[in-house]
Amino acid sequence: MSLLLTRLVLALVLRPRPAAKERGDVPGWVLITVMTAGLVVTLWVAAENQLKAIFERALDSVTNK
């Protein structure tokens, strides 16, 4: 009887839990966020002078009117 009870307890303890398997897609969202930040930084570094010129022209067009 104790062997059966031991097997039952082990089966209950070692069975996979649904909550443990369903973690969601957190690593995927982290990867998307990091990649987006990397793209923004890369574009900013590559086009910094052009972005500054566009911003200054936009401010000049508003203040000159």
Backbone torsions as a table, in degrees:
resi	resn	phi	psi	omega
1	MET	NA	-37.0	-178.3
2	SER	-69.6	-29.0	177.0
3	LEU	-66.7	-41.7	177.4
4	LEU	-63.9	-42.9	178.1
5	LEU	-64.5	-40.2	177.9
6	THR	-63.4	-44.0	178.9
7	ARG	-64.0	-39.8	178.9
8	LEU	-63.7	-45.0	179.4
9	VAL	-63.8	-44.0	178.7
10	LEU	-63.7	-39.5	178.7
11	ALA	-63.9	-38.9	179.3
12	LEU	-71.8	-37.9	-177.5
13	VAL	-74.6	-39.5	-173.1
14	LEU	-91.6	-3.2	-179.7
15	ARG	-69.8	145.8	178.4
16	PRO	-68.7	137.5	179.7
17	ARG	-95.5	137.8	-179.9
18	PRO	-58.3	-38.4	-178.4
19	ALA	-66.2	-32.4	-179.6
20	ALA	-72.5	-32.0	-179.4
21	LYS	-79.1	-31.4	-174.9
22	GLU	-98.4	78.2	-179.5
23	ARG	-87.0	-8.1	-175.6
24	GLY	86.5	-165.7	-177.3
25	ASP	-115.6	44.7	-178.7
26	VAL	-60.8	-46.0	178.7
27	PRO	-59.7	-34.7	177.6
28	GLY	-65.0	-43.7	179.1
29	TRP	-67.4	-36.2	176.6
30	VAL	-63.4	-43.7	178.9
31	LEU	-62.5	-43.1	178.8
32	ILE	-62.7	-42.2	-179.7
33	THR	-64.8	-45.0	-180.0
34	VAL	-65.6	-40.9	179.7
35	MET	-67.0	-38.6	177.8
36	THR	-64.6	-43.7	177.7
37	ALA	-62.5	-39.4	177.4
38	GLY	-63.3	-40.8	177.4
39	LEU	-64.7	-41.7	179.5
40	VAL	-62.5	-45.1	179.9
41	VAL	-64.4	-42.8	179.9
42	THR	-62.0	-46.6	179.2
43	LEU	-65.3	-38.8	180.0
44	TRP	-63.2	-44.1	179.7
45	VAL	-65.6	-41.2	-176.8
46	ALA	-71.0	-33.1	-172.5
47	ALA	-120.9	27.8	-175.3
48	GLU	-59.9	-46.3	-178.2
49	ASN	-65.2	-41.8	179.1
50	GLN	-66.1	-39.3	178.7
51	LEU	-65.7	-39.7	177.0
52	LYS	-63.3	-42.3	179.9
53	ALA	-63.4	-43.2	178.7
54	ILE	-62.1	-44.2	-179.5
55	PHE	-64.1	-43.7	179.5
56	GLU	-65.8	-39.8	177.0
57	ARG	-63.8	-39.3	179.0
58	ALA	-64.8	-42.6	178.1
59	LEU	-66.4	-40.7	178.8
60	ASP	-64.1	-37.9	-179.0
61	SER	-69.3	-29.4	178.8
62	VAL	-78.4	-41.6	-176.4
63	THR	-77.8	-22.6	-179.7
64	ASN	-83.7	-9.5	-177.6
65	LYS	-88.3	NA	NA
